[in-house]
Amino acid sequence: METPAQTGAQPPLNVNFWEQHYQEGRTRWDLGQPAPPFVSWFQSAKAPPPGKAIVLGSGRGYEAMLFAEQGFEVTAVDFAPSAISEASQAAAERDLVIQFLQRDIFDLVPEFAGQFDYVIEHTCFCAIDPSLRTAYIDLVTELLKPGGELLAIFFTHSRPGGPPFGSTPEQIRQLFEPRFTVMSLEPVTNSVEARRGEEHIGQLRLKAGG
Ligand SMILES: C[S@@+](CC[C@H](N)C(=O)[O-])C[C@H]1O[C@@H](n2cnc3c(N)ncnc32)[C@H](O)[C@@H]1O
């Protein structure tokens, strides 16, 4: 798998970039709550059964805590020390057991290869440089157990530049379909106001031999 260092795409979207945002309180992406589409998933019959899950770019840990509360065994990864520290504290205050890792997601393999039933994605795919999307798909593929699933909320806005870097449902299918069966990829109907009409929720299952 090609790493950020090999592609040369990392700066300025490195740990310092994100850590500085946390330290200066410039975290406009932060909803202060788990993403509503995941919350409503758990209130519906479509809710995925609990399993071992990893949250990529977990920020202040809202999705990690939501999935832990639903009985999932959760690992949450972010390379920004402030994000991990704040998320760990919030989880401890709720008596939630979550494995927090301060780590570059692209350094998770081989250590965590093949360990997870689920990869949870919310505003990490849109935070990395688009040149790393293939590496991201390699990563998700390698983290999952056979038949494992990516549960994702994709930021499908069409503005140029980023972060957040937008993507279209067509691009998502094109990128993932060689290795994943797209079980569902639907427009989100209960986004927060600022993201209304610009999110898709997806359940993508790793193909055999993916
Ligand atoms: C836009 S924020 C979203 C945070 C969280 N998912 C949320 O929705 O509140 C992107 C997060 O991904 C983290 N991140 C970006 N690239 C990363 C990488 N290569 N490895 C680990 N974390 C990364 C950043 O530190 C930041 O916390």
The ligand as an SDF file (V2000), in Angstrom:
LIG
                    3D

 27 29  0  0  0  0  0  0  0  0999 V2000
  -12.7930   16.8650    9.6370 C   0  0  0  0  0  0  0  0  0  0  0  0
  -12.1760   16.1250   11.0900 S   0  0  0  0  0  0  0  0  0  0  0  0
  -13.5050   15.0160   11.5370 C   0  0  0  0  0  0  0  0  0  0  0  0
  -13.4280   14.4880   12.9290 C   0  0  0  0  0  0  0  0  0  0  0  0
  -14.6100   13.5950   13.3240 C   0  0  0  0  0  0  0  0  0  0  0  0
  -14.7410   12.4660   12.4260 N   0  0  0  0  0  0  0  0  0  0  0  0
  -15.8840   14.4040   13.3580 C   0  0  0  0  0  0  0  0  0  0  0  0
  -16.7360   14.2100   12.4460 O   0  0  0  0  0  0  0  0  0  0  0  0
  -16.0320   15.2390   14.2510 O   0  0  0  0  0  0  0  0  0  0  0  0
  -10.9650   15.0080   10.4210 C   0  0  0  0  0  0  0  0  0  0  0  0
  -10.2320   14.2680   11.5230 C   0  0  0  0  0  0  0  0  0  0  0  0
   -9.3940   13.3090   10.9160 O   0  0  0  0  0  0  0  0  0  0  0  0
   -8.1280   13.3470   11.5320 C   0  0  0  0  0  0  0  0  0  0  0  0
   -7.1820   12.8950   10.5150 N   0  0  0  0  0  0  0  0  0  0  0  0
   -6.9720   13.4220    9.2910 C   0  0  0  0  0  0  0  0  0  0  0  0
   -6.0450   12.7070    8.6290 N   0  0  0  0  0  0  0  0  0  0  0  0
   -5.6760   11.7050    9.4670 C   0  0  0  0  0  0  0  0  0  0  0  0
   -4.7460   10.6390    9.3700 C   0  0  0  0  0  0  0  0  0  0  0  0
   -4.0100   10.4680    8.2570 N   0  0  0  0  0  0  0  0  0  0  0  0
   -4.6130    9.8050   10.4090 N   0  0  0  0  0  0  0  0  0  0  0  0
   -5.3400    9.9800   11.5470 C   0  0  0  0  0  0  0  0  0  0  0  0
   -6.2330   10.9650   11.7080 N   0  0  0  0  0  0  0  0  0  0  0  0
   -6.4020   11.8130   10.6780 C   0  0  0  0  0  0  0  0  0  0  0  0
   -7.9490   14.7940   11.9730 C   0  0  0  0  0  0  0  0  0  0  0  0
   -7.0300   14.9300   13.0350 O   0  0  0  0  0  0  0  0  0  0  0  0
   -9.3590   15.1660   12.3760 C   0  0  0  0  0  0  0  0  0  0  0  0
   -9.6050   14.8890   13.7320 O   0  0  0  0  0  0  0  0  0  0  0  0
  1  2  1  0
  2  3  1  0
  2 10  1  0
  3  4  1  0
  4  5  1  0
  5  6  1  0
  5  7  1  0
  7  8  2  0
  7  9  1  0
 10 11  1  0
 11 12  1  0
 11 26  1  0
 12 13  1  0
 13 14  1  0
 13 24  1  0
 14 15  1  0
 14 23  1  0
 15 16  2  0
 16 17  1  0
 17 18  1  0
 17 23  2  0
 18 19  1  0
 18 20  2  0
 20 21  1  0
 21 22  2  0
 22 23  1  0
 24 25  1  0
 24 26  1  0
 26 27  1  0
M  CHG  2   2   1   9  -1
M  END
$$$$
